Amino acid sequence: MAVPKRKWSKARSRRSRSNWKVKSPVLVECPQCHELKTSHRVCKNCGYYNGREIIEQEM
């Protein structure tokens, strides 16, 4: 059976566990309506993405 040669320090094990934390989504401002939206997604408020209307919104 494989056995580790050295003990991992507390700092090293905590550093490796830190990648499991949930990160908040990155929000950017929509250039059309200036609402906050997630990057690289269609804006839910106006339906625009990359300067083009993707989803028609009812007025």
N, CA, C and O atoms as a CHARMM CRD file, in Angstrom:
* protein
*
  236
    1    1 MET  N      0.83700  -1.18100   0.00000 PROA 1      0.00000
    2    1 MET  CA     0.00000   0.00000   0.00000 PROA 1      0.00000
    3    1 MET  C      0.88500   1.24900   0.00000 PROA 1      0.00000
    4    1 MET  O      1.89800   1.30100   0.69700 PROA 1      0.00000
    5    2 ALA  N      0.49200   2.25100  -0.78700 PROA 2      0.00000
    6    2 ALA  CA     1.28300   3.47900  -0.88300 PROA 2      0.00000
    7    2 ALA  C      1.09500   4.34500   0.35200 PROA 2      0.00000
    8    2 ALA  O     -0.02600   4.55100   0.81800 PROA 2      0.00000
    9    3 VAL  N      2.20400   4.84600   0.87300 PROA 3      0.00000
   10    3 VAL  CA     2.18600   5.68900   2.05800 PROA 3      0.00000
   11    3 VAL  C      2.94400   6.97000   1.73300 PROA 3      0.00000
   12    3 VAL  O      4.02200   6.89900   1.14300 PROA 3      0.00000
   13    4 PRO  N      2.41300   8.15800   2.10200 PROA 4      0.00000
   14    4 PRO  CA     3.13400   9.39100   1.82400 PROA 4      0.00000
   15    4 PRO  C      4.44800   9.46400   2.60500 PROA 4      0.00000
   16    4 PRO  O      4.52100   9.04000   3.75800 PROA 4      0.00000
   17    5 LYS  N      5.48300  10.00800   1.95900 PROA 5      0.00000
   18    5 LYS  CA     6.78600  10.10200   2.62000 PROA 5      0.00000
   19    5 LYS  C      6.80800  11.19900   3.67200 PROA 5      0.00000
   20    5 LYS  O      7.46400  11.06100   4.70400 PROA 5      0.00000
   21    6 ARG  N      6.07900  12.31100   3.40800 PROA 6      0.00000
   22    6 ARG  CA     6.07300  13.42900   4.33900 PROA 6      0.00000
   23    6 ARG  C      4.64700  13.87900   4.62500 PROA 6      0.00000
   24    6 ARG  O      3.73100  13.66200   3.83300 PROA 6      0.00000
   25    7 LYS  N      4.49000  14.51400   5.78300 PROA 7      0.00000
   26    7 LYS  CA     3.19400  15.06900   6.15800 PROA 7      0.00000
   27    7 LYS  C      2.98700  16.39500   5.42600 PROA 7      0.00000
   28    7 LYS  O      3.90300  17.21200   5.33100 PROA 7      0.00000
   29    8 TRP  N      1.77800  16.59700   4.91100 PROA 8      0.00000
   30    8 TRP  CA     1.45000  17.89100   4.30700 PROA 8      0.00000
   31    8 TRP  C      1.25300  18.89500   5.42100 PROA 8      0.00000
   32    8 TRP  O      0.63700  18.57200   6.43700 PROA 8      0.00000
   33    9 SER  N      1.76000  20.10300   5.25500 PROA 9      0.00000
   34    9 SER  CA     1.56100  21.14200   6.26800 PROA 9      0.00000
   35    9 SER  C      0.10200  21.61800   6.22800 PROA 9      0.00000
   36    9 SER  O     -0.60800  21.40000   5.24600 PROA 9      0.00000
   37   10 LYS  N     -0.32600  22.26800   7.30800 PROA 10     0.00000
   38   10 LYS  CA    -1.69300  22.77500   7.36400 PROA 10     0.00000
   39   10 LYS  C     -1.93300  23.82700   6.28300 PROA 10     0.00000
   40   10 LYS  O     -3.00500  23.87800   5.68000 PROA 10     0.00000
   41   11 ALA  N     -0.92800  24.66000   6.04700 PROA 11     0.00000
   42   11 ALA  CA    -1.07200  25.70500   5.03300 PROA 11     0.00000
   43   11 ALA  C     -1.23400  25.09500   3.64400 PROA 11     0.00000
   44   11 ALA  O     -2.03300  25.57300   2.83700 PROA 11     0.00000
   45   12 ARG  N     -0.48400  24.05400   3.37500 PROA 12     0.00000
   46   12 ARG  CA    -0.56000  23.42000   2.05500 PROA 12     0.00000
   47   12 ARG  C     -1.90400  22.73900   1.84500 PROA 12     0.00000
   48   12 ARG  O     -2.48300  22.84200   0.76400 PROA 12     0.00000
   49   13 SER  N     -2.40700  22.04700   2.85500 PROA 13     0.00000
   50   13 SER  CA    -3.69000  21.37200   2.70000 PROA 13     0.00000
   51   13 SER  C     -4.83900  22.37800   2.62600 PROA 13     0.00000
   52   13 SER  O     -5.80000  22.16200   1.88700 PROA 13     0.00000
   53   14 ARG  N     -4.75400  23.46900   3.38000 PROA 14     0.00000
   54   14 ARG  CA    -5.80200  24.49900   3.30400 PROA 14     0.00000
   55   14 ARG  C     -5.77200  25.21400   1.96400 PROA 14     0.00000
   56   14 ARG  O     -6.81500  25.60300   1.43800 PROA 14     0.00000
   57   15 ARG  N     -4.56400  25.38900   1.40700 PROA 15     0.00000
   58   15 ARG  CA    -4.44100  26.03500   0.10000 PROA 15     0.00000
   59   15 ARG  C     -5.07200  25.16900  -0.98700 PROA 15     0.00000
   60   15 ARG  O     -5.70300  25.69100  -1.90600 PROA 15     0.00000
   61   16 SER  N     -4.90700  23.85500  -0.89000 PROA 16     0.00000
   62   16 SER  CA    -5.49000  22.98100  -1.90400 PROA 16     0.00000
   63   16 SER  C     -6.99900  22.89300  -1.75500 PROA 16     0.00000
   64   16 SER  O     -7.70100  22.68900  -2.74600 PROA 16     0.00000
   65   17 ARG  N     -7.51800  23.04200  -0.53500 PROA 17     0.00000
   66   17 ARG  CA    -8.96500  23.01500  -0.31700 PROA 17     0.00000
   67   17 ARG  C     -9.63000  24.33300  -0.69200 PROA 17     0.00000
   68   17 ARG  O    -10.84800  24.37800  -0.86400 PROA 17     0.00000
   69   18 SER  N     -8.85800  25.40000  -0.82200 PROA 18     0.00000
   70   18 SER  CA    -9.44100  26.71100  -1.09600 PROA 18     0.00000
   71   18 SER  C    -10.06000  26.77300  -2.48700 PROA 18     0.00000
   72   18 SER  O    -10.86900  27.66300  -2.74900 PROA 18     0.00000
   73   19 ASN  N     -9.70800  25.86100  -3.38500 PROA 19     0.00000
   74   19 ASN  CA   -10.27700  25.86300  -4.73400 PROA 19     0.00000
   75   19 ASN  C    -11.71700  25.39500  -4.75600 PROA 19     0.00000
   76   19 ASN  O    -12.39000  25.56400  -5.77200 PROA 19     0.00000
   77   20 TRP  N    -12.21600  24.81500  -3.67900 PROA 20     0.00000
   78   20 TRP  CA   -13.58000  24.29700  -3.63000 PROA 20     0.00000
   79   20 TRP  C    -14.59600  25.36300  -3.25400 PROA 20     0.00000
   80   20 TRP  O    -15.79900  25.10500  -3.29300 PROA 20     0.00000
   81   21 LYS  N    -14.14000  26.54900  -2.89500 PROA 21     0.00000
   82   21 LYS  CA   -15.06600  27.59900  -2.47900 PROA 21     0.00000
   83   21 LYS  C    -15.88800  28.08100  -3.66700 PROA 21     0.00000
   84   21 LYS  O    -15.39700  28.14900  -4.79300 PROA 21     0.00000
   85   22 VAL  N    -17.13600  28.41100  -3.39700 PROA 22     0.00000
   86   22 VAL  CA   -18.03000  28.91900  -4.43800 PROA 22     0.00000
   87   22 VAL  C    -17.68400  30.37600  -4.68600 PROA 22     0.00000
   88   22 VAL  O    -17.58900  31.16700  -3.74800 PROA 22     0.00000
   89   23 LYS  N    -17.49800  30.72500  -5.94000 PROA 23     0.00000
   90   23 LYS  CA   -17.16200  32.09400  -6.30600 PROA 23     0.00000
   91   23 LYS  C    -18.39800  32.79100  -6.85100 PROA 23     0.00000
   92   23 LYS  O    -19.23400  32.16100  -7.49800 PROA 23     0.00000
   93   24 SER  N    -18.51500  34.07700  -6.59500 PROA 24     0.00000
   94   24 SER  CA   -19.65700  34.83400  -7.08900 PROA 24     0.00000
   95   24 SER  C    -19.49100  35.07500  -8.59100 PROA 24     0.00000
   96   24 SER  O    -18.36400  35.19900  -9.07100 PROA 24     0.00000
   97   25 PRO  N    -20.59200  35.14200  -9.33800 PROA 25     0.00000
   98   25 PRO  CA   -20.48500  35.34900 -10.78500 PROA 25     0.00000
   99   25 PRO  C    -19.96100  36.74600 -11.10300 PROA 25     0.00000
  100   25 PRO  O    -20.24000  37.70200 -10.38000 PROA 25     0.00000
  101   26 VAL  N    -19.21300  36.85100 -12.17200 PROA 26     0.00000
  102   26 VAL  CA   -18.66600  38.13300 -12.59900 PROA 26     0.00000
  103   26 VAL  C    -19.75700  38.87600 -13.36000 PROA 26     0.00000
  104   26 VAL  O    -20.29500  38.36600 -14.34300 PROA 26     0.00000
  105   27 LEU  N    -20.07800  40.07300 -12.90600 PROA 27     0.00000
  106   27 LEU  CA   -21.12100  40.86500 -13.53400 PROA 27     0.00000
  107   27 LEU  C    -20.49500  42.03600 -14.28000 PROA 27     0.00000
  108   27 LEU  O    -19.56600  42.67900 -13.79100 PROA 27     0.00000
  109   28 VAL  N    -21.02200  42.30000 -15.47900 PROA 28     0.00000
  110   28 VAL  CA   -20.57800  43.43300 -16.28500 PROA 28     0.00000
  111   28 VAL  C    -21.80200  44.25700 -16.66400 PROA 28     0.00000
  112   28 VAL  O    -22.93500  43.78500 -16.56700 PROA 28     0.00000
  113   29 GLU  N    -21.56600  45.48300 -17.09300 PROA 29     0.00000
  114   29 GLU  CA   -22.65900  46.36500 -17.47500 PROA 29     0.00000
  115   29 GLU  C    -23.01600  46.14400 -18.93600 PROA 29     0.00000
  116   29 GLU  O    -22.13400  46.09600 -19.79300 PROA 29     0.00000
  117   30 CYS  N    -24.30300  46.01100 -19.22200 PROA 30     0.00000
  118   30 CYS  CA   -24.78000  45.85400 -20.60300 PROA 30     0.00000
  119   30 CYS  C    -24.59100  47.18200 -21.32700 PROA 30     0.00000
  120   30 CYS  O    -24.99900  48.21900 -20.80500 PROA 30     0.00000
  121   31 PRO  N    -23.98100  47.18300 -22.52000 PROA 31     0.00000
  122   31 PRO  CA   -23.77100  48.45300 -23.23000 PROA 31     0.00000
  123   31 PRO  C    -25.06100  49.07000 -23.76600 PROA 31     0.00000
  124   31 PRO  O    -25.09600  50.26900 -24.04600 PROA 31     0.00000
  125   32 GLN  N    -26.12100  48.27300 -23.91400 PROA 32     0.00000
  126   32 GLN  CA   -27.38400  48.79400 -24.44400 PROA 32     0.00000
  127   32 GLN  C    -28.23800  49.44800 -23.35500 PROA 32     0.00000
  128   32 GLN  O    -28.62100  50.61200 -23.47100 PROA 32     0.00000
  129   33 CYS  N    -28.53500  48.67800 -22.28700 PROA 33     0.00000
  130   33 CYS  CA   -29.47300  49.17100 -21.26000 PROA 33     0.00000
  131   33 CYS  C    -28.79400  49.50100 -19.93900 PROA 33     0.00000
  132   33 CYS  O    -29.44300  50.00400 -19.02300 PROA 33     0.00000
  133   34 HSD  N    -27.50300  49.22700 -19.82600 PROA 34     0.00000
  134   34 HSD  CA   -26.69600  49.54000 -18.64100 PROA 34     0.00000
  135   34 HSD  C    -27.14100  48.78100 -17.38900 PROA 34     0.00000
  136   34 HSD  O    -26.91200  49.24300 -16.27100 PROA 34     0.00000
  137   35 GLU  N    -27.76600  47.63400 -17.57000 PROA 35     0.00000
  138   35 GLU  CA   -28.09800  46.75000 -16.45400 PROA 35     0.00000
  139   35 GLU  C    -26.92600  45.79800 -16.23400 PROA 35     0.00000
  140   35 GLU  O    -26.12300  45.58000 -17.14200 PROA 35     0.00000
  141   36 LEU  N    -26.82600  45.23500 -15.03900 PROA 36     0.00000
  142   36 LEU  CA   -25.78000  44.25500 -14.77600 PROA 36     0.00000
  143   36 LEU  C    -26.18600  42.90600 -15.35600 PROA 36     0.00000
  144   36 LEU  O    -27.33000  42.47400 -15.21700 PROA 36     0.00000
  145   37 LYS  N    -25.22300  42.24200 -16.01200 PROA 37     0.00000
  146   37 LYS  CA   -25.46500  40.92300 -16.58600 PROA 37     0.00000
  147   37 LYS  C    -24.19500  40.10900 -16.46000 PROA 37     0.00000
  148   37 LYS  O    -23.11800  40.66800 -16.25100 PROA 37     0.00000
  149   38 THR  N    -24.30700  38.79400 -16.58400 PROA 38     0.00000
  150   38 THR  CA   -23.11500  37.96000 -16.57500 PROA 38     0.00000
  151   38 THR  C    -22.41300  38.09000 -17.91600 PROA 38     0.00000
  152   38 THR  O    -23.06300  38.26200 -18.94700 PROA 38     0.00000
  153   39 SER  N    -21.09600  38.00900 -17.90500 PROA 39     0.00000
  154   39 SER  CA   -20.33700  38.22300 -19.12900 PROA 39     0.00000
  155   39 SER  C    -20.54900  37.07500 -20.11000 PROA 39     0.00000
  156   39 SER  O    -20.73200  35.92900 -19.70000 PROA 39     0.00000
  157   40 HSD  N    -20.52400  37.37900 -21.38800 PROA 40     0.00000
  158   40 HSD  CA   -20.67500  36.41900 -22.49600 PROA 40     0.00000
  159   40 HSD  C    -22.04200  35.75500 -22.50100 PROA 40     0.00000
  160   40 HSD  O    -22.16900  34.60400 -22.91700 PROA 40     0.00000
  161   41 ARG  N    -23.07100  36.47200 -22.04000 PROA 41     0.00000
  162   41 ARG  CA   -24.44100  35.97100 -22.05300 PROA 41     0.00000
  163   41 ARG  C    -25.35100  37.04300 -22.62300 PROA 41     0.00000
  164   41 ARG  O    -25.01800  38.22800 -22.59400 PROA 41     0.00000
  165   42 VAL  N    -26.50300  36.62900 -23.14100 PROA 42     0.00000
  166   42 VAL  CA   -27.50600  37.57100 -23.62300 PROA 42     0.00000
  167   42 VAL  C    -28.08500  38.30400 -22.41600 PROA 42     0.00000
  168   42 VAL  O    -28.34300  37.70000 -21.37500 PROA 42     0.00000
  169   43 CYS  N    -28.28400  39.60900 -22.56700 PROA 43     0.00000
  170   43 CYS  CA   -28.85500  40.40600 -21.48400 PROA 43     0.00000
  171   43 CYS  C    -30.32000  40.01900 -21.31000 PROA 43     0.00000
  172   43 CYS  O    -31.07700  40.00200 -22.28100 PROA 43     0.00000
  173   44 LYS  N    -30.72400  39.70900 -20.07500 PROA 44     0.00000
  174   44 LYS  CA   -32.10600  39.31300 -19.81000 PROA 44     0.00000
  175   44 LYS  C    -33.05600  40.49700 -19.87700 PROA 44     0.00000
  176   44 LYS  O    -34.25800  40.32400 -20.07900 PROA 44     0.00000
  177   45 ASN  N    -32.52100  41.69500 -19.71000 PROA 45     0.00000
  178   45 ASN  CA   -33.37400  42.88100 -19.69200 PROA 45     0.00000
  179   45 ASN  C    -33.72100  43.35100 -21.10400 PROA 45     0.00000
  180   45 ASN  O    -34.89000  43.60900 -21.39100 PROA 45     0.00000
  181   46 CYS  N    -32.73600  43.46700 -21.98500 PROA 46     0.00000
  182   46 CYS  CA   -32.99700  44.01700 -23.31900 PROA 46     0.00000
  183   46 CYS  C    -32.87200  42.98900 -24.43900 PROA 46     0.00000
  184   46 CYS  O    -33.35600  43.24200 -25.54200 PROA 46     0.00000
  185   47 GLY  N    -32.24700  41.84900 -24.20200 PROA 47     0.00000
  186   47 GLY  CA   -32.14200  40.80600 -25.22100 PROA 47     0.00000
  187   47 GLY  C    -30.99600  40.98900 -26.19500 PROA 47     0.00000
  188   47 GLY  O    -30.94600  40.30300 -27.21600 PROA 47     0.00000
  189   48 TYR  N    -30.07400  41.89600 -25.90700 PROA 48     0.00000
  190   48 TYR  CA   -28.95300  42.14500 -26.80800 PROA 48     0.00000
  191   48 TYR  C    -27.71800  41.35700 -26.37700 PROA 48     0.00000
  192   48 TYR  O    -27.49000  41.12000 -25.19100 PROA 48     0.00000
  193   49 TYR  N    -26.92900  40.95800 -27.37800 PROA 49     0.00000
  194   49 TYR  CA   -25.62400  40.35300 -27.13400 PROA 49     0.00000
  195   49 TYR  C    -24.69500  40.77900 -28.25000 PROA 49     0.00000
  196   49 TYR  O    -25.01800  40.61100 -29.42600 PROA 49     0.00000
  197   50 ASN  N    -23.55500  41.32300 -27.90200 PROA 50     0.00000
  198   50 ASN  CA   -22.52100  41.73800 -28.84800 PROA 50     0.00000
  199   50 ASN  C    -23.06600  42.74900 -29.86400 PROA 50     0.00000
  200   50 ASN  O    -22.71300  42.69600 -31.04200 PROA 50     0.00000
  201   51 GLY  N    -23.92400  43.66800 -29.40900 PROA 51     0.00000
  202   51 GLY  CA   -24.45100  44.71500 -30.26800 PROA 51     0.00000
  203   51 GLY  C    -25.59900  44.30000 -31.15800 PROA 51     0.00000
  204   51 GLY  O    -26.09200  45.11400 -31.93900 PROA 51     0.00000
  205   52 ARG  N    -26.04400  43.05000 -31.06500 PROA 52     0.00000
  206   52 ARG  CA   -27.15100  42.56200 -31.90100 PROA 52     0.00000
  207   52 ARG  C    -28.30800  42.11400 -31.02300 PROA 52     0.00000
  208   52 ARG  O    -28.09800  41.59800 -29.92500 PROA 52     0.00000
  209   53 GLU  N    -29.53500  42.31200 -31.50800 PROA 53     0.00000
  210   53 GLU  CA   -30.70100  41.85200 -30.76600 PROA 53     0.00000
  211   53 GLU  C    -30.87800  40.35900 -31.03300 PROA 53     0.00000
  212   53 GLU  O    -31.10700  39.94700 -32.17000 PROA 53     0.00000
  213   54 ILE  N    -30.77300  39.57100 -29.99700 PROA 54     0.00000
  214   54 ILE  CA   -30.88300  38.11900 -30.10500 PROA 54     0.00000
  215   54 ILE  C    -32.29600  37.68400 -29.74700 PROA 54     0.00000
  216   54 ILE  O    -32.88400  36.85500 -30.44300 PROA 54     0.00000
  217   55 ILE  N    -32.84300  38.22600 -28.68100 PROA 55     0.00000
  218   55 ILE  CA   -34.17800  37.87700 -28.21800 PROA 55     0.00000
  219   55 ILE  C    -35.05600  39.13500 -28.33500 PROA 55     0.00000
  220   55 ILE  O    -34.71800  40.19300 -27.80400 PROA 55     0.00000
  221   56 GLU  N    -36.18300  38.99700 -29.03600 PROA 56     0.00000
  222   56 GLU  CA   -37.10000  40.14300 -29.14400 PROA 56     0.00000
  223   56 GLU  C    -37.81100  40.33800 -27.81700 PROA 56     0.00000
  224   56 GLU  O    -38.36700  39.39500 -27.25500 PROA 56     0.00000
  225   57 GLN  N    -37.79000  41.55100 -27.32700 PROA 57     0.00000
  226   57 GLN  CA   -38.45400  41.89500 -26.07700 PROA 57     0.00000
  227   57 GLN  C    -39.74800  42.64900 -26.39200 PROA 57     0.00000
  228   57 GLN  O    -39.77700  43.49900 -27.28300 PROA 57     0.00000
  229   58 GLU  N    -40.81300  42.33400 -25.65800 PROA 58     0.00000
  230   58 GLU  CA   -42.08200  43.05300 -25.82300 PROA 58     0.00000
  231   58 GLU  C    -41.98400  44.38900 -25.10100 PROA 58     0.00000
  232   58 GLU  O    -41.48000  44.46200 -23.98100 PROA 58     0.00000
  233   59 MET  N    -42.45100  45.40800 -25.72500 PROA 59     0.00000
  234   59 MET  CA   -42.37400  46.74300 -25.13600 PROA 59     0.00000
  235   59 MET  C    -43.63100  47.08500 -24.39100 PROA 59     0.00000
  236   59 MET  O    -43.73900  48.17600 -23.83000 PROA 59     0.00000
